[in-house]
Amino acid sequence: MNGPGQKDKFTPELRILVASLLSFGVIILWARFFGPKPTVPPGQPNRPAQTAPATPGMVTSPAATPSPIAVAPKIAPPPTANIAVKSDSQERNIVVENALYRVEISNRGAVVKSWQLKNYKDDAKPQRVLDVVHPEASQQTGGWPFSLVLDDEQLQNAANGGLYQISADGTNLPAPADVDLTWSDGHLEVMKRFHFDHTYVVRVETSVKFNGNPIKAGLGWLGGFGDLTVTNPAPVETVTTYYSEGGKITNFPHKKLDGLDKWGPGLWQGRKDFLGIEDRYFTAAFLPPIVGRGDGVSLPMGALETRYWKATRAVKADGQDALEPVPQVAVATSTQPVTLRVYVGPKDYDDLKKMNPPLHGLINFGWLEFIAEPLFHGLKWLHNYIPNWGWAIVVLTLVINMLLFPLRISSYKTTLKMQRVAPEIKAIQEKYKKYSMRDPRKAEMNKEVMAIYSREGINPVGGCFQMFLQMPVWFGLNTALRYAIEMRHATWLWVLDLSAKDPYYILPVLMGLSMYLVSKMTPMTATDPQQQAMMKIMPITMAGIFMISPISSGLAVYILTSSVVGIAQQWYLNKTHPVPAPTKPVRGKKS
């Protein structure tokens, strides 16, 4: 509020209304942020330009950002060692599974062709077991998960196209299991060893030699990641690569990714604690081995190196051919062989927090994390006693509204005071309405209005404080509900997914009606009929936002429950604190 004598072009009532409209404008922009339209980037090459053959002893660069391709130094290759050729005669697959996943590995390139998470379904109709590998994108881009990423393209293509010999017996293995794959063309030797247990973590060891000498080699998650069947936003809009350095996680959506041609030979970013690729609910995270656990060479924190880029693939968009970005990431170490742990699974807060290093920072609660995270943990605590997530949200709403009820009482009393003096305020506004907003005499109007507020002990913003306090809760709760995997496909009554909008629009309609009823029962402080009409339109606007935007149904359940509770509370307040008779306006002096 401006003090007496200060110029102000807004009346106190109009200022409150503008603040309310701005708040709802933020909701609209925020809703659009969660529903971006997919963009089509220009075509980019999926492979780097031809470079000189990689040679042993090349020095890697921990540069902070990619730079143009650097020409590898020409070093005379060492004498060819007597290396046996190792190759299978035909392509074959091997399947390893436990209670959590089913992984299919191909001996062509020793890559993963399918990684199904058994406890999760996709959004297809009918639903299928979720596979986080994208076969079509991998076929088009020429890269699969756990492909080798080398500084020489010819060697890389040879290693990822060779038919590896598989050590395991049989084609279906229950975990725990070890799968060794080896291949050599007489110069390039590659060994990959997978160890599967009963968790989401797989241990992977990779060794690459050229003419008997170790060379720089990385493992990539290529061909895209996550649930391809999600809608609004498009799947690629939810996928990011990331790395953690010094305890801070940095994300790269496809708009911030360059093509692989921007990464020169030997160019890797070092000092990473962990890195990977993720969508809204799942992640593939590359982690260093644990010290003292028999995981091979023990690496300190910050010992991982990374590349991250995007390829492109052809898709159909609105019946027309288009190009879609495919985010990809790779990891390497300065030591050979490369020994890593790889977590491929859900972004469950409790499970990720128990990881070493902890990965719960991958769950993005947004800029209102200080509100979203406590609400999320409170909801999880209630779910221990209330099996259904929807009813847990209802109970959480009841608890929050009971805690805020004293503020509603205070706000209601302020509203009654402002309504009592509303005729007096209106008379003052009428007296000064002939003056323009820039006229210094408008300051006299503010003085008279503030004098009345001071006389009656009124805080002009006190009448809407309780409503403004709810808005951060709405923002925070919606973020928690949209990004917590527990809400994914969680049902409540007719709602099939509390993290998505209600496809039948029942919740938005009920929410709008209940909000309108609360506004009808609540005394208004605005004296302008247009302002009163706009306040009544707000519930309709809110309902419309929930219909057209991908706002979680869980938030609609919260607002609906809160409005129903508000109806009961407002009925009680109207009964115990009836609206007083308005004061007669004081005739002001003519100016």
N, C-alpha and C positions, 0 to 999 in steps of 0.2 A: 504493500500500500504506500502511496505517496503521502508525505506529511502535509500539514496545513501550509498553504501558500505556494505549493508546487503545482506546476502546470500538469494537467492530465486530461487527455482527450477521451478517456473511458470513465463511465460511471462505475461505481463499485459492482452493481449487478451485472453490467455488461462485461466487466473484467472477469467475473466468475464464469460467465457463459463462454467467453472466448477461451478461457483456460480449459473448460470442459471440452469445447470443440477441438482445440489443439490436441488434447489428450486422445480423443477418438481419432483425430487425423494420424497420430502416431500409430495407433492400432492398425489403421488401414495400410500405412506404409510398411509397417512391420509384417502384416499379413502378406503383402505383395513380395516382401523379401523371402518369405518361405515358399512362395509359388512362382519362381522365375521361369521364364520361357526358355527352352533349350536354344542355344545358339549354334550356328553352323560355321566352324572355322574354315579358313581357306585351306586348300589341299596342301599337305606337307609330306615330304618323303618319310617313309617309315624306317628307313635304314640309313646309316651314316654313309658318307662318301667313302670310296676306296682309300685305304691308307696303306702305308708301308707295313710289311709283316712285323708282328710283334716280336720282340727279342728279349731274351732273359736279361734281368737286371734293370728294366726300365723303371725310372723313378716316377712315382705318382705325385700328383699335386693336390694338396688339401685346399684348393682355392675356395673362396666363399661363394663365388658366383661363376656360372659357366662362361667361358671365353671362346672366341673363334678357334677352329681346329688348329692344333699345333702339329707340326710335322715331326714325326718320331725320328730320333737320331738314327742314322744309318750305321749300324754296328755289324761287323762281320759275324755271321752266324757261327756258332761253335761246330766242331766236327760232328758229323752225324753219329749218334750212338746206335749200337745194335739193339733196336727195340722191336719186340715181337708185335705183329699185327693181331689185334683182338677185335672181332666183330661177330655178331650173330648173323644167321643166314636168313632170318625172316623177322618181320615185325610182330611183336606180341605184347600183351598187357598183363599186369599183375595187380590184384586188388588187395588192399589191407584195410581192415575195419575193426572198430570197437563199438562200444555203446554210443559214442558221440559222433563218429564220422565214418564215411566210406571213401577211401582214396584210391583212385585208379592211376597207375603209373605206366607209361609207355616206354619200351626199350628204345624207341626212335628218339634220340636226344636225351633219354633219361629224364623226361619231363612229366608233369602231372597233367592228365587229361580231364580229370573230374575230382572235385572235392565237395562231397555232399555232407551237410550238417544234419544229422538224423533228427534232432529235436526241433527243427524249424522248417516251416513251409514257405514257399514263395507266394506271390500275389496272383498267380495264374488261376484261371478258372477252367477245369477244377485244379485245386492246389496240388503242388508236387513238392517232394523233398527239395529243400534249397540247395542248389549247387552254385558255389561262389566263383567257379571257373566259367568263362565265356567261350565256348567252342568256336562260334562263328567269328568273333573278333580275333581270336587267336589264329584261326586259319587265314584270315585276311591280312593280319599284321605279321604273320610268320613267327610269333613268339608265344610260348606257353609258360605257365608258372614253373619256376626252378630251371629255366633255360640258363645257359651260361652267357655272360656278358664279358667279352674280351675286347682288347684294344685293336685287334686286327679282325676285320670282318670276314676274311676268307677262313681263318682258323675258327672263328665263332660259328660260321655256317656249317663247317665240317663237323664241329663238336655237337651242334644241335641237330644235325641230320644223320649222324651215325647210328648204327644198330648196335646197341650196347648188349653185352652178355650179362645175364641176370644170375646171381648166385643162389637165390632162394628157390626152393623146391615147391612146385605147385603154382597155381594161378590165383588162389584165394587164401589169404593168410589172416588169422585172427591176431590182434595185438595182445601182448607185446611181440614185436617181430622186427627183424633186421633185413633190409634189402640192399644188397651191394650191386652196383652196375659199373662195368668197366668197358672201355673202348680205346682203341689205338689204331692209327693208320700207318704206323712205322715211324712217325715223327712226333705227332701230337698224342699225348696220353691223357685220358680223363678217367677219374674215379669218383663216383658219388655213392655215399652210404647214408641210408635213411634208417633211423631208429624210432619206432612207434611204440607208445605205451598206452596207458588207460586215460590220459589227459588230452587236452587240446594242443599240447606242445609236442612238436616233432624235432628230433635232433638230426641235423644234416651236416655231413662232412664232405668237402669237395677238394680234390687235388687235380691240378692241371700242370702238365710238363710239356715242354717243347724241346725235342732232341735231348731229353734227359734232364733238363734244367727247369725248375719251377718258374712259372710266369704269372703275371697278375691276372686274376680271374675273379669275377663277381657272379653272384646268383641273382636272378631277376624274377620279379612277379610281373609277367608280361601278359598281354591280351585282355586287360581289364579285370575288374573285381566286383563282387557283390551281387545283389538281387537285381536282375535285369527286368523284372516284371513290375516294379513299382511305377506308379504314375503320379504326376503333379507333386513335385517336379519330376522332370525326366531323370532316369537313373544316373546319367553321367553328371548331373548337377549335384549329386550327393557324394560322389567319389572324389577323394583327395589322396595325394601322397603326403607323407609327413616324415619328420625326423625330430629327435630330441637331442638337444645340445645344452649341457650345463643345467639340466633340469627344466628347460623351456621347450615346449613342443611348437614347431612351426609347420603349418599346413600349406599345401599347394593345390588348389583346385585347378581344373584344366585350363582356365583362363590365364594362370600364372606359369604354366609349363611351356617350355620351348620344345622344339623338335630335337630328336637325337643328333641331328647334324650339328647342333650347337656344342656338343660335348666332344672335345678332341681326344686323341689317344693319350692315355695316362691321366686324364683329368677326372679326378674323384674329389668329393668333398669329405674331409676327415673330421675327427673329433666328435662323432655322433655316439650317443648312448644306446639308442635303438631307433629303428626306422621301419617304414612299411607303407601300406596302402589300406584305405578304409572306405566304407560307405556309412550310412547313418547308424547302422546297428551291428556291423561285423567288421573284422579287421584281420589282416595278415601282417603280423609284426615280427621283424627279424631282430633277435636278441643275442647278446654275447653269451658264451657258455658260463656256467656257474663255477666259481672258484672252489676247488676241492671236491667236486662231485663226479670226477671221472669223465668230464665232457671234453676231453682233448686239451688243447692248449688253452690255458686260462687267460682271458683278455680283460684288461682293466676297463672301467667305464670311459667312454669317449674313444674307444679303439676301432669303432666301425667307420666305414667310408661309404658314400652313397652317390648315386646318380638318380635323377628323376626327370622324366620327359613325357611327351605324348606322341603317339602315333595317330593315324586316322583310319577309319573303316567306312565302307559305303553302307548306307541305310536308306530306307524309304521314309520320307517325311511328307505327309499329306499327299501321298501318291506320287511323289517326285523323288528322284535320286538326290541324295545329299551326303555330306561327309560328317562323321561324328568323331570327336576326339576320344582317344583311348589312353587314359593315364597309365604310366608304367614306372616301375622303380627297381633299382638294383642295389645290392650291398656287397661290399668286399672288405678285406682286412689286409693289413700290411704283412701278415704272417701267412705261411703256407704249411699244411693245408688249411683251408677256411673251415672253421668249425663254428656252427651257429645253432641256436634254438629258434624255432619258428612257431609262433602261436597263430593258429588259424581257427577263429571261432567267434562267439558273440561278445559284444562289448558290455558284459555284465559287470557292474561297478564293483561288487564285492569280490568277484573272481579276479578282475584286473588289478585290484588293489593288493592282492596277495602275491602277485607276480614279482619276480626279482629281475630287473628293476620294476617298480610299480607302474602299471599302465592305465590307471583309472583316470588320468588326465586326458585320455582320448575321448571321454564322454564330455561333450561340450554343452555346458549349462548356460552359455551366453554371457552377456554383459551384466545380467542380474543374477550371477552365480550365488551371491551371498543370500539371495532369497530362494532361488530354485533348488539349491542343494539341500537346505534344511527341509523344504517341503517334500522333496523326493525321499529323504531318509524317514521323515515322519510318515509318509504314505507307506513305505516299505515296512515300518514297524506295525502300523495298523493292519497290513496284509497278513502279518503273522497270526492275527486273531480273526480276520475277516477274509475268507478265501477269495472272494470276488473283488477284482480291482475297482470295478464301478462302484460297488457299495462302500469300499474303502474310501473312495473320493468323496462320497456323500457324507460319511462320518467325519472325514477331515474338514469338510466344509462346515459342518455343524460346530466342530470345535473352534474353528477360526472365527465364525460369526458370533459365538458366545463370548470369545475373548474381545471382539470388537464392539460388543453391545454397549458398554459404557460410552464409547465414542459416538455411537448412534444416538444415545440419549442426549449427550452434550450437543451434538449437531442439531438434533430436533429442537432443543430448547433455544438454540441460537436462531433457528429458522422461525420459531414462534415470535421471538423478539423482533426480527426483521420484518415479519409479516405485519406485526402490530404497528410499526412505524412506517410501513410502506406508503400509506397515503400522504404522510408528512414529507417523505423523501420525494414522492412524485410531485408534490406541490412545489418543492424547491427546484426540481428539474424543469418544471413548466415555466418557472419564473426566469430561468436563465437559458431557455432553449433558443431564444432569438439571437444569442451571441454565437459566433463561430468558435470552433475548437481552439483557435489560436488567440482568441480575445483574452487579455489578462483577467477580465472579470469572471471568466470561467473558474479561476482559482477560488473566488469567493464562494462559488457553489460547493466546491470540495470542502471548504472550511465549514460551511453550514451542515453538510452531510456528516462530516467527521464529528462535529459537535454533537449531533444527535446520537451517533454511534457511541461516543464517549459517555454521554448522559445515560444511555440505556445499558452500558457495559457490553456492547456488541462487538465481536470480532467478525468482520465481514466474510472472511474465508472459513470461519468455523462451521458454517452451515454445510460446506461441501468437503470438509477435511476427510470425513469417513469414506466418501466415495473415491477421493484421490488416493487414499491409502490402499484401497482395493486394487487399483490399477497395477502397481508393481507386483502384487500377488498374482494377478492374471498373467502378466508377462512371464514371470518366473515359473509359474505352474505349467503354462503351455509349453515352455522350453523343456521342462522336466518330463512332461508327458510325451512329447514328440521324440525325444532322444533317449529315453529309457527303454531298453529292449523289453522290459517287463510289460510295457503297454502295447507292444507290437502284437497284433491279433488277439488282444485281450477283449473278451466279450462282456456285455452288460445288457440284459433284457434284449431288445432288438438290435443293439449296436454290436457289430462284428469286429470292430477295431477301434479301441479307444484312442489310439495315436493318430487316427485319420478323421476326416470330417464325416458326419452322418449322411450316408448316401440317400436316405429317405427324407431328410430335412425336418424330421419330427422334433429333434432337440432344438434347432434354431427357432422354430415356430413357438414351441412351448416357452423357451427362454425369452423371446421377444414379448410374448403375452404377459408373462409374469413380471418382467421389468416394467412394462407399461402400467400394470396394475399397481405396482409399488409407487410409481411416479404419480398416479392418480390419487393415491392415499396420502402422499406426503405433501404437506403445505409448501407452496412455492413462494420464493422471495422476490421473483421477478414481477414487475408491475407492467411491463410492456407485453401486450398480447402476442406480438411476433416472437418475443423471447420465450414466452410460455409455450407457443406452438412448436418452436424448435426443440425445446426440452422434451416435449411429448414425442417428437419424431425420433429421438435418439434410440429408443428401444427397437424401433423398426430398422434403423440403420445398422444396429448391432446384429440383428437377426440376418439381415442381408449379407453382412460381412462373413458370418459363419456359414452361409449357404454357398458363397462363391469362392471362398478362400480355403486352403488346406489347413485350417485350424483344428486342433485335436478335439474329438468328441468329449474327451475327458474334461477339457476346460468348459465346454458347454454344460456338462453335468454339474460342474462346480458352480457356474453362474446361475443355472436353473435352481439348484438347491439353495444357493444363497438368496435368490429372489423370493423363493417360497418362504424361507425363514424370515426374510425382510418383511413379507406381507404380514406374518404373524406378529413380528415385533412392532411393526407400524400400527397394527390394529390395537395392540396393547398401549402404545404411546398415545394414540389418538383418544383412547378411552380414559386413560389416567391423566392426560394433560390436554384438555380441550383447547381449541384455538380461541384466544382471547379476542375481545372486541377491539377493532382498530382504533387508534387514537385519532382525534380530529386534527386535520392539518392546521398548522399555525400560519396565519396569513403573514407573509413576509412583507417587508417594506418595498415599495416600488423603486426600481432602479432606473 
